Amino acid sequence: MVLDPHDPAALARCERALRAGQLLGLPTETVYGLAADACNAQAVAQIFSAKGRPADHPLIVHVADLDGGLSGARYFSRDIPGFAMALMQAFWPGPLTLILPRQAGVAAQAAGGQDSVGVRCPAHPVAQALLRALRQSAGGQVVWGLAAPSANRFGRVSPTTAAHVHTEMNAGLAPNAAQALLVLDGGPCGVGIESTIVDCTRGVPVLLRPGAVGMAALAQSCGQRVWTPQELAAGAPAPRASGTLAAHYAPQARVRLWPLADVQAALQPSARLAHQGAGRIGVYMRSRPALDQAPDAAHWLLRAMPPDAARTAQELFAVLRAFDDAGVAQIWIEAVPDSDDWAGVADRLQRASAAA
């Protein structure tokens, strides 16, 4: 059931549902999450079951922006290094997740059994209204944070509208649960890809997943170099984190990620003949080929990629879902620039194509 977050009764209903151990479709600025009380093991188990997600693949905990998210982070973490504090002050609320040493006895199931936990303070006003309400005691019960991975089947395309959540989770939940699932409609997500993840458990900041907050901005804000997992391969192993599997974010259609010259060559009239028996093909690229008047135009579904990274990120998952809805067999995507601002989009495209 999709609810209007501007209706006070709807927010109150969602608050009661979460306190009672139920799941909720929650809008954030990145993607929509499938949320539950992070400290309710039974509720968190429902998330893993509904998504078909391995129980050892950790979830991110979302906290209220009271005091900039600091009290929420301290509740779930036993230590916040100075550079992590600087990142919180610079980017919270916002699309940044910090992996911190987990407080013993707190959110173990949400953390996938690890002694670390991912914490984020989202910027979406609907998410924050609910998180702040949950921090108020109701009969002595305070909900300190919501575990909220993307509200989709595990490994598939993340949802960026309430309609995506409603469609996807109706297919993933048992009939009675699907009918009861509440989804707050916060509109299309403004960022469109999942948060940047920085590991703060090994003494230095380590980028585990790129996103809207780039490497240069991270380094400038925390005052030190930000490392990659490969650069620290000889040290302590990286904690498991959301969305870091080699194959992820995949539509039903096969994704092929090509350099521009290769896509252009494959779209030449003589080359197109080789693909006539492969089913309809979606094409997502920054330059639009002149196929509208071609004899085989019906075989191709074209979508222009925006010229900048932020707009591409915002629409990326919706575009992949639209291609699936159109029944294409393959999706050809022009590789994006190798630059810091495009790193989040490049990461999602690489993982989506790896699932083919």
C-alpha positions as CSV (number, residue, x, y, z in Angstrom):
1,M,0.0,0.0,0.0
2,V,1.5,3.3,-1.1
3,L,1.0,6.2,1.4
4,D,1.3,10.0,1.1
5,P,4.0,11.1,3.6
6,H,2.3,14.5,3.8
7,D,-0.5,12.9,5.7
8,P,0.3,12.9,9.4
9,A,-1.8,9.8,9.9
10,A,0.3,8.0,7.3
11,L,3.5,8.8,9.0
12,A,2.1,7.7,12.4
13,R,0.9,4.5,10.8
14,C,4.4,3.8,9.4
15,E,5.9,4.5,12.8
16,R,3.6,2.1,14.5
17,A,4.3,-0.6,11.9
18,L,8.1,-0.3,12.4
19,R,7.8,-0.4,16.2
20,A,5.7,-3.5,15.8
21,G,8.4,-5.3,13.8
22,Q,7.0,-4.8,10.3
23,L,8.7,-3.8,7.1
24,L,8.4,-0.5,5.3
25,G,9.2,0.9,1.9
26,L,11.2,4.0,2.8
27,P,12.3,6.9,0.4
28,T,15.8,8.2,0.7
29,E,17.8,10.5,-1.5
30,T,19.8,7.6,-2.9
31,V,17.3,4.8,-3.5
32,Y,14.2,3.4,-1.7
33,G,15.0,1.1,1.1
34,L,13.2,-1.9,2.7
35,A,13.3,-0.7,6.3
36,A,13.0,-2.4,9.7
37,D,14.1,-1.7,13.3
38,A,17.8,-2.4,13.1
39,C,17.8,-3.9,16.6
40,N,14.8,-6.2,16.1
41,A,16.4,-9.4,14.9
42,Q,13.1,-10.9,13.8
43,A,12.2,-7.8,11.7
44,V,15.7,-7.8,10.2
45,A,15.3,-11.5,9.3
46,Q,12.2,-10.5,7.3
47,I,14.3,-8.1,5.2
48,F,16.7,-10.9,4.3
49,S,13.9,-13.3,3.5
50,A,11.9,-10.8,1.4
51,K,14.9,-9.8,-0.7
52,G,16.3,-13.3,-1.0
53,R,19.5,-11.8,0.4
54,P,22.2,-14.0,2.1
55,A,22.1,-13.5,5.9
56,D,25.8,-12.7,6.0
57,H,25.6,-9.8,3.6
58,P,25.3,-6.8,5.9
59,L,22.7,-4.1,5.8
60,I,23.2,-0.3,6.3
61,V,21.6,1.3,9.4
62,H,20.0,4.7,8.9
63,V,19.9,7.1,11.8
64,A,18.2,10.4,12.6
65,D,19.8,13.8,11.9
66,L,19.5,14.8,15.5
67,D,22.9,16.4,16.4
68,G,24.1,15.7,12.9
69,G,23.6,11.9,13.3
70,L,26.3,11.7,16.0
71,S,24.1,10.1,18.8
72,G,22.8,7.5,16.4
73,A,26.3,6.6,15.2
74,R,27.5,6.4,18.8
75,Y,24.6,4.1,19.7
76,F,25.7,1.5,17.0
77,S,29.4,2.1,17.1
78,R,31.9,1.6,20.0
79,D,34.4,3.9,18.3
80,I,34.3,6.8,15.8
81,P,37.8,7.7,14.6
82,G,38.6,11.4,14.1
83,F,38.6,11.1,10.3
84,A,35.2,9.5,10.4
85,M,33.9,12.3,12.6
86,A,35.2,14.8,10.0
87,L,33.4,12.9,7.2
88,M,30.1,12.9,9.2
89,Q,30.4,16.6,9.8
90,A,31.0,17.3,6.1
91,F,28.5,14.9,4.5
92,W,25.7,14.0,6.9
93,P,22.8,14.1,6.3
94,G,23.7,12.8,2.9
95,P,24.7,9.9,0.6
96,L,27.6,8.6,2.7
97,T,27.8,5.4,4.7
98,L,30.6,4.9,7.2
99,I,31.7,1.4,8.3
100,L,32.4,1.6,12.0
101,P,33.4,-0.8,14.8
102,R,30.1,-2.2,16.1
103,Q,28.9,-1.9,19.6
104,A,28.7,-5.3,21.2
105,G,25.1,-6.7,21.5
106,V,23.7,-4.1,19.0
107,A,22.3,-4.8,15.5
108,A,24.3,-8.0,15.1
109,Q,21.9,-9.5,12.6
110,A,21.7,-6.3,10.5
111,A,25.6,-6.3,10.5
112,G,25.6,-9.8,9.0
113,G,27.3,-11.1,12.1
114,Q,30.4,-8.9,11.7
115,D,32.0,-6.8,14.4
116,S,31.5,-3.7,12.2
117,V,28.3,-1.9,11.1
118,G,27.5,0.5,8.3
119,V,25.8,3.7,9.4
120,R,24.3,6.5,7.4
121,C,22.3,9.6,8.1
122,P,20.0,10.1,5.0
123,A,19.1,13.5,3.7
124,H,15.5,12.8,2.5
125,P,13.0,14.8,4.6
126,V,10.5,11.9,4.7
127,A,13.1,9.5,6.0
128,Q,14.2,12.0,8.6
129,A,10.7,12.8,9.8
130,L,10.2,9.1,10.5
131,L,13.6,8.5,12.0
132,R,13.2,11.5,14.4
133,A,9.7,10.2,15.4
134,L,11.1,6.8,16.1
135,R,13.8,8.3,18.5
136,Q,10.9,9.5,20.7
137,S,10.0,7.1,23.4
138,A,6.7,5.3,22.9
139,G,5.9,3.2,25.9
140,G,9.7,3.1,26.7
141,Q,10.6,1.9,23.2
142,V,13.1,3.9,21.3
143,V,14.1,2.9,17.8
144,W,17.6,4.1,17.3
145,G,18.0,3.3,13.6
146,L,16.5,1.5,10.6
147,A,18.2,-1.2,8.6
148,A,17.2,-0.4,5.1
149,P,18.8,-2.1,2.1
150,S,17.4,-1.3,-1.4
151,A,13.8,-2.5,-1.7
152,N,14.3,-4.9,-4.5
153,R,15.2,-8.6,-5.0
154,F,18.8,-9.3,-4.1
155,G,21.2,-8.4,-6.9
156,R,18.6,-6.7,-9.1
157,V,18.0,-3.1,-10.1
158,S,17.5,-0.8,-7.1
159,P,14.1,1.1,-6.9
160,T,14.1,4.9,-7.2
161,T,10.3,5.4,-7.0
162,A,7.5,4.1,-4.8
163,A,6.0,2.4,-7.8
164,H,9.2,0.4,-8.3
165,V,9.0,-0.8,-4.7
166,H,5.3,-1.7,-4.9
167,T,5.9,-3.7,-8.1
168,E,9.1,-5.4,-7.0
169,M,8.1,-6.4,-3.5
170,N,4.7,-7.6,-4.5
171,A,6.6,-10.2,-6.5
172,G,9.1,-10.9,-3.7
173,L,6.8,-11.1,-0.6
174,A,4.2,-13.7,0.3
175,P,0.7,-12.6,-0.8
176,N,-0.4,-11.5,2.6
177,A,2.8,-9.7,3.4
178,A,2.9,-7.9,0.0
179,Q,-0.6,-6.6,0.5
180,A,0.3,-5.3,4.0
181,L,3.7,-3.7,3.0
182,L,3.5,0.0,3.5
183,V,5.4,2.2,1.1
184,L,5.9,5.9,1.7
185,D,5.9,7.8,-1.6
186,G,8.7,10.4,-1.3
187,G,8.8,11.0,-5.0
188,P,11.7,10.0,-7.4
189,C,15.1,9.8,-5.6
190,G,17.3,12.8,-6.1
191,V,20.7,11.0,-6.2
192,G,19.5,7.7,-7.8
193,I,22.4,5.4,-6.9
194,E,23.3,4.0,-3.5
195,S,25.6,5.8,-1.0
196,T,29.3,6.0,-1.1
197,I,30.7,3.6,1.5
198,V,33.9,4.3,3.4
199,D,35.5,1.7,5.8
200,C,36.6,3.4,9.0
201,T,37.7,0.3,10.9
202,R,41.3,0.0,9.8
203,G,42.9,3.2,10.9
204,V,42.6,5.0,7.6
205,P,39.6,5.8,5.3
206,V,39.1,3.1,2.7
207,L,36.6,3.5,-0.2
208,L,34.6,0.3,-0.5
209,R,31.8,1.6,-2.9
210,P,31.9,4.8,-4.9
211,G,28.8,7.0,-5.1
212,A,27.7,10.6,-5.3
213,V,30.4,11.7,-2.8
214,G,33.7,11.4,-4.7
215,M,37.2,10.4,-3.6
216,A,38.6,13.9,-3.9
217,A,35.8,15.4,-1.7
218,L,36.3,12.7,0.8
219,A,40.0,13.3,1.1
220,Q,39.6,17.0,1.3
221,S,37.0,16.8,4.1
222,C,38.9,14.3,6.3
223,G,42.3,15.8,5.7
224,Q,44.0,12.6,4.6
225,R,44.4,10.2,1.7
226,V,41.5,7.9,1.0
227,W,42.7,4.4,0.1
228,T,41.2,1.6,-2.1
229,P,40.8,-2.0,-0.9
230,Q,43.5,-3.1,-3.4
231,E,46.0,-0.7,-1.9
232,L,45.5,-2.3,1.5
233,A,45.3,-5.9,0.2
234,A,48.2,-7.0,2.3
235,G,46.7,-5.6,5.5
236,A,43.5,-6.5,7.4
237,P,40.7,-7.7,5.2
238,A,38.0,-5.3,4.3
239,P,34.6,-5.9,6.1
240,R,31.8,-7.1,3.9
241,A,29.6,-4.2,2.8
242,S,26.4,-3.7,0.8
243,G,26.5,-3.6,-3.0
244,T,30.2,-4.7,-3.3
245,L,29.7,-8.1,-5.0
246,A,31.2,-8.4,-8.5
247,A,27.7,-8.9,-10.0
248,H,24.9,-6.6,-8.8
249,Y,22.3,-4.0,-9.8
250,A,21.3,-6.2,-12.8
251,P,18.2,-5.9,-14.9
252,Q,16.6,-9.0,-16.5
253,A,18.1,-8.2,-19.9
254,R,21.8,-8.8,-20.5
255,V,23.9,-5.7,-20.1
256,R,26.8,-5.1,-22.5
257,L,29.1,-2.2,-21.6
258,W,31.1,-0.9,-24.6
259,P,33.5,1.9,-25.5
260,L,31.8,4.5,-27.7
261,A,33.6,3.4,-30.8
262,D,32.5,-0.2,-30.4
263,V,28.8,0.8,-29.9
264,Q,29.0,3.0,-33.0
265,A,30.6,0.2,-35.0
266,A,27.9,-2.3,-33.9
267,L,25.2,0.1,-34.9
268,Q,26.4,0.5,-38.5
269,P,23.9,-1.0,-41.0
270,S,26.1,-3.9,-42.0
271,A,26.9,-4.8,-38.4
272,R,23.2,-4.6,-37.2
273,L,22.2,-7.5,-39.4
274,A,24.1,-9.9,-37.1
275,H,21.8,-8.9,-34.2
276,Q,18.4,-9.4,-35.9
277,G,17.8,-12.8,-34.3
278,A,18.9,-11.7,-30.8
279,G,15.6,-10.0,-29.8
280,R,15.0,-6.3,-29.3
281,I,18.0,-4.3,-28.1
282,G,18.0,-1.2,-25.9
283,V,20.8,1.3,-26.4
284,Y,21.8,3.9,-23.8
285,M,24.5,6.3,-24.9
286,R,25.4,10.0,-24.9
287,S,25.3,10.4,-28.7
288,R,22.0,9.4,-30.3
289,P,22.5,7.3,-33.5
290,A,20.2,8.0,-36.5
291,L,18.1,4.8,-36.4
292,D,14.6,6.3,-36.3
293,Q,14.1,6.0,-40.1
294,A,16.2,2.8,-40.5
295,P,14.4,-0.2,-41.9
296,D,15.1,-2.1,-38.7
297,A,14.2,0.8,-36.4
298,A,11.6,-1.3,-34.5
299,H,14.4,-3.7,-33.4
300,W,16.1,-0.9,-31.4
301,L,15.0,1.1,-28.3
302,L,17.2,4.2,-27.9
303,R,17.6,6.3,-24.8
304,A,20.0,9.3,-24.6
305,M,22.3,9.3,-21.6
306,P,22.7,12.8,-20.0
307,P,26.0,14.5,-20.5
308,D,26.8,14.8,-16.8
309,A,27.3,12.2,-14.1
310,A,24.7,13.5,-11.6
311,R,21.8,13.4,-14.0
312,T,22.9,10.0,-15.3
313,A,23.0,8.6,-11.8
314,Q,19.6,10.0,-11.0
315,E,17.9,8.2,-13.9
316,L,20.1,5.2,-14.3
317,F,18.1,2.5,-12.5
318,A,14.8,3.9,-13.8
319,V,16.2,3.6,-17.4
320,L,17.3,0.0,-16.8
321,R,13.8,-0.9,-15.4
322,A,12.2,0.8,-18.4
323,F,14.2,-1.3,-20.8
324,D,13.1,-4.5,-18.9
325,D,9.5,-3.3,-19.0
326,A,9.8,-2.9,-22.8
327,G,11.0,-6.5,-23.1
328,V,14.4,-6.0,-24.6
329,A,16.8,-8.9,-24.6
330,Q,20.0,-6.9,-24.4
331,I,21.0,-3.4,-23.2
332,W,24.0,-1.8,-24.9
333,I,25.5,0.9,-22.8
334,E,28.3,3.3,-23.7
335,A,31.1,3.2,-21.1
336,V,31.2,6.4,-19.1
337,P,34.3,8.6,-18.5
338,D,37.0,7.4,-16.2
339,S,36.8,10.3,-13.8
340,D,36.0,10.8,-10.1
341,D,32.6,12.3,-10.8
342,W,31.5,9.3,-12.9
343,A,32.9,6.7,-10.6
344,G,29.6,5.8,-8.9
345,V,27.8,5.3,-12.3
346,A,30.8,3.4,-13.7
347,D,30.7,1.1,-10.6
348,R,27.0,0.3,-11.0
349,L,27.3,-0.3,-14.8
350,Q,30.3,-2.6,-14.3
351,R,28.5,-4.7,-11.7
352,A,25.3,-4.8,-13.8
353,S,27.2,-6.0,-16.9
354,A,29.1,-8.6,-14.8
355,A,25.8,-10.4,-14.0
356,A,25.3,-11.2,-17.7
